């Protein structure tokens, strides 16, 4: 049985009401399957690849590339085999920037693409923006769209074919840059850093690392231990786990941990692990791996980015000494977990005698908002994180909290 149906823009998140169609991956007359990417849509928070959600033929494209439409509006029509899917059936696969508010930008018009100034070719707002960003004359760019219209991919291909001086920003790269600039202009950033001896953490990694890797398929890193220590220190330093409101500091009860995830060096996302403070080390490790994998495979939704109260970023996998990260607005602090290396350390025995040994040492660097608290508070928090990491019997407490 063949059904003629409208394809509508799906709900892209609780707070998202509209989206801009940036690319159609299929054309009218093409046959598609449910998992085929049908189009890409951009909002103020998310770039998404949207699968078809049906088997059949795409018969008409209603919303052209560059058109901005409301959630639930018709964007195309199709003939499907079997029952027509609901609006929400085609869940987007997303590429989302870190949850930092950016300055408002003008929305592209929801009507047909406007005519380029001084020319006779129709250009979508996205294409006009790319051409303007790179100073390109549209008459020099071959168009492969309907009637020879220039598409976003035509501009990108032209840039690839003329290398040496221009590299187009991707949407995620552009928005990440905007959000970082907005954060720096919003918060008076301060950096506080401390060295940590990870000897007790190493004991747990030696005791449980092999079994963990065999069972989970990945190494047991330092990060989940650090998160557990952060959760402990936040009990006595709650203003670290907070957001800035309108002339007020909103102190959060739960630790909803935003984890910065790199997307192939093109930009960052910060998906949220909810109630991380209630998790054990193994649970934290699994939860972080889950959101990171979904981020890299574009399976996040905008709601996965919402509600973070404190952020960690982990450049230590590249062997960094320490990094000064940018705060994930409207939060007030972000912790950089930097590289751990073997270094000489002073070892004190029970009688107070000092000797020199070899330890696993790394730096924790906290960037914080000076509007929310002062340097002594930040230093006290980091000191407690260090104390928990250096004194907890992590090997014995494996699978439990440290309370």
C-alpha positions, -999 to +999 in steps of 0.1 A: +000+000+000+013+035-010+005+065+012+010+101+002+021+121+033+036+154+044+070+154+060+072+179+088+101+194+108+105+172+139+109+185+175+147+192+179+146+198+216+124+211+243+134+248+237+138+246+200+109+261+179+124+265+144+152+253+122+169+262+090+172+236+062+209+238+053+210+208+028+188+183+012+207+150+008+180+136-015+161+152-044+125+149-055+120+115-072+147+098-051+139+066-033+149+065+004+150+041+032+143+048+069+180+052+080+190+073+049+201+109+058+174+130+042+184+165+051+204+187+074+189+213+097+205+240+118+192+257+149+207+281+174+220+251+193+223+221+170+234+210+135+215+178+128+215+151+101+179+139+100+171+104+087+140+098+065+121+075+089+102+059+061+106+037+030+094+052-002+099+081-027+105+117-020+080+135-043+083+172-035+106+195-015+086+223+000+112+241+021+142+249+000+178+250+013+182+281+034+145+283+044+137+287+081+106+268+092+087+262+125+087+228+142+057+208+128+056+227+094+056+208+061+091+207+046+085+180+019+060+154+007+066+117+000+050+084-010+056+058+016+051+021+018+031+013+049+018+036+075+031+072+075+055+081+103+046+107+130+064+141+130+088+129+157+097+097+139+127+111+122+150+118+152+179+141+143+215+130+146+231+161+160+263+180+161+259+204+190+282+232+203+290+236+240+261+251+259+272+287+260+248+315+251+259+335+221+249+370+210+216+368+190+220+366+152+196+375+125+175+346+113+174+337+075+141+344+059+116+315+058+107+322+022+123+313-010+161+321-013+168+357-021+184+369-053+221+378-049+229+415-050+243+425-083+236+392-100+209+370-115+214+338-095+193+327-066+213+322-034+202+308+000+211+327+031+236+300+041+253+302+007+253+340+007+270+340+041+297+315+029+304+336-002+306+368+019+328+352+045+354+343+019+350+372-005+339+350-033+321+363-065+291+339-070+296+341-108+329+322-103+313+293-084+297+265-105+263+256-093+250+220-092+216+228-076+182+231-093+186+253-123+223+258-117+217+273-082+248+273-060+245+251-029+266+251+002+285+221-010+293+239-043+310+267-023+329+242-001+340+223-032+352+255-048+372+263-017+388+229-017+397+232-053+414+266-047+435+259-015+463+279+000+446+309+016+411+300+026+396+273+049+359+275+054+346+274+090+321+246+095+289+255+113+301+238+145+335+256+143+318+290+137+294+286+166+320+272+190+341+303+182+312+326+189+304+310+222+339+311+234+342+348+226+308+354+243+320+336+274+353+355+276+334+388+274+309+377+300+330+363+328+362+377+345+382+345+341+408+334+367+430+303+366+440+283+397+461+252+393+476+225+416+498+195+411+483+161+422+501+129+430+480+101+415+497+073+434+465+060+451+446+062+418+474+042+401+469+014+428+433+011+417+442+012+380+467-016+385+443-036+406+413-033+383+426-019+350+431-053+332+397-067+341+381-034+333+396-032+298+386-069+291+350-062+302+345-027+289+368-026+258+386+006+269+412+017+294+404+028+329+415+065+329+421+090+356+390+110+347+363+091+367+384+092+398+388+130+394+350+134+390+345+114+422+369+137+440+352+168+426+318+155+438+333+151+473+349+186+473+317+202+461+299+192+494+320+218+512+323+242+482+288+244+467+293+277+450+316+260+425+286+240+413+266+271+403+253+294+376+251+331+373+216+345+370+202+380+369+222+396+397+223+363+417+242+331+420+221+300+415+237+272+436+227+237+423+219+208+445+229+180+420+262+177+401+251+176+364+285+171+348+291+186+313+320+168+296+338+186+268+341+163+238+362+171+207+346+165+173+376+156+150+393+190+158+363+208+142+346+220+174+335+210+209+303+198+225+296+194+262+270+167+268+257+163+303+261+133+327+232+139+351+236+134+389+272+124+385+278+130+422+257+100+430+278+076+408+306+052+416+339+054+397+328+026+373+294+043+367+311+076+360+334+060+335+306+043+316+284+074+316+312+096+302+321+070+276+284+069+266+279+106+260+312+109+243+304+081+218+270+096+211+285+130+206+310+117+180+283+097+162+259+127+160+233+109+182+229+137+208+198+158+211+197+194+223+184+182+256+216+163+261+234+197+263+210+213+287+213+216+325+250+212+330+262+227+363+300+221+362+323+212+332+354+191+329+377+191+299+404+164+294+433+175+272+456+154+294+453+125+269+477+146+247+502+151+275+494+187+284+511+204+313+481+226+321+455+244+301+434+275+307+399+265+296+370+289+289+340+287+311+308+270+298+282+297+304+262+303+325+283+280+348+310+295+370+338+270+367+355+245+344+382+220+354+410+210+330+424+175+338+459+176+323+486+151+316+499+127+342+536+117+340+562+099+361+582+124+381+605+125+412+584+131+444+591+135+481+579+104+501+574+109+538+572+078+560+552+073+592+581+088+612+584+119+591+615+108+572+618+121+537+631+102+507+628+107+469+607+084+449+589+082+416+553+092+414+525+098+388+520+136+389+496+158+370+481+193+372+444+201+377+436+236+364+404+253+374+391+283+354+365+302+374+343+333+373+355+360+398+319+373+401+309+341+419+336+338+445+372+346+453+406+330+450+407+315+484+375+296+478+388+283+445+421+273+460+404+256+489+382+236+465+412+224+445+431+215+477+403+193+488+401+176+453+438+169+456+434+156+492+406+132+481+426+119+452+458+114+472+443+098+503+413+077+492+418+039+491+405+038+455+414+002+450+395-009+481+366+015+475+362+003+439+325+002+429+314+025+458+315+061+466+340+076+490+316+088+516 
